[in-house]
Amino acid sequence: MMTLQHYRPTRALINLEAIKENVRQLKKFLQPNVHIVAVVKANAYGHGDIQVTEAAIEAGATMLAVATPDEALHIRDFFPDIEILILGYTPVSFAKVAAEKNITLSVYSSDWITRLPTDVIQPIKVHIKVDSGMGRIGVTSIDELLDLYQSIEKSNCLILDGIFTHFATADEEDDSYFTKQVDKFKKFIDALPTKPRIVHVANTATMLTKDSTLQFDAVRFGISMYGLAPSPYVKNRLPFPIKEAFSLETELVAVKLLHKGESVGYGATFTAEESMYVGTIPIGYADGLIRRLGGQEVLIDGKRVPIIGRICMDQCMIALPTAYNIGEKVTLLGLQNKEEIAIDEWATKLETINYEIPCIITARVPRIYLKK
Ligand SMILES: *Cc1c(COP(=O)(O)O)cnc(C)c1O
């Protein structure tokens, strides 16, 4: 693993023990012999693919899922044996590498199979993707499914190892659309001449709130492995406690007294109504602290204070209740004394979902791993 020296004090702390505990809790909750597929796409939702993979495997995950061929290759370099499934599209040009590196692909088109290069000799494991209502990728009719099945059987390099689908509304209270998707998927399974080794449908919301029969042979554990609930609805009915793994912190690098009438930042949008202390922290929109987070509170000395003025590319300013020293710790996400700024708080402010928050913290922010 790369050891980089970081001189700027801005960092994301990743609590690998929290991730392990979330996986262990899930393992206890699942039916016996159900595989845990750790979903580590998008650099493990911004937490760091290699370190999260290692923690997840240690805690009981037996497979990995990623979104792209490049993500699969990056992980394969560090983990030669673990099963890796690419959930998304793979170009046929990747087939040979998939075979050599033992990377499992999702397939949903017999045309894709006819376009495979003829010189792939090693077998490639594939999972059929069924579009039961997500409208994204996958076979949409039983005819298409059977056509694809035959193409896989006839192909001299593909091995059918699994079949899966993905739900659009598993995290909502109203389960009418969810039930339609389940029914459709079950019809597809029944239509298959032989059932592949692994049938899987459950994302986090499904495994935590729906019928345990939907665990099938494997569950795809994403967001709650990182300690976040898929939605407010699921958050209120979690079957076990989960622990947030991602926090974000920096330090004061400048402190000044702003006199009444003086302003800070581009556009001079914040003006002191009376004299006050202002601190500068070295984090900005190029780190993922996007400008819409202006006004968001951060923690210093266990207290909440707001970001003031416009967030710059690499820095921003915060209101200070008193003249703290340079080097005083500032927490943007996470716990300080008894105060906490949760990822959900940013998600609410930005009118988005918690999934997006660790993903938007850019690669310039080093991920520092906390182990026991
Ligand atoms: C991202 C993804 C998941 C994981 O979803 P969570 O809600 O994070 O558990 C599962 N399945 C597919 C197909 C995905 O793309």
The ligand as a Gaussian input file, in Angstrom:
#p B3LYP/6-31G(d) Opt

LIG

0 1
 C      -24.602000       0.086000      -5.189000
 C      -25.363000      -1.168000      -5.335000
 C      -25.708000      -1.939000      -4.209000
 C      -25.468000      -1.483000      -2.791000
 O      -26.572000      -0.698000      -2.373000
 P      -26.689000      -0.193000      -0.862000
 O      -27.978000       0.530000      -0.839000
 O      -25.517000       0.700000      -0.642000
 O      -26.644000      -1.396000      -0.016000
 C      -26.292000      -3.163000      -4.418000
 N      -26.573000      -3.597000      -5.669000
 C      -26.289000      -2.878000      -6.774000
 C      -26.627000      -3.419000      -8.116000
 C      -25.691000      -1.635000      -6.649000
 O      -25.417000      -0.918000      -7.752000

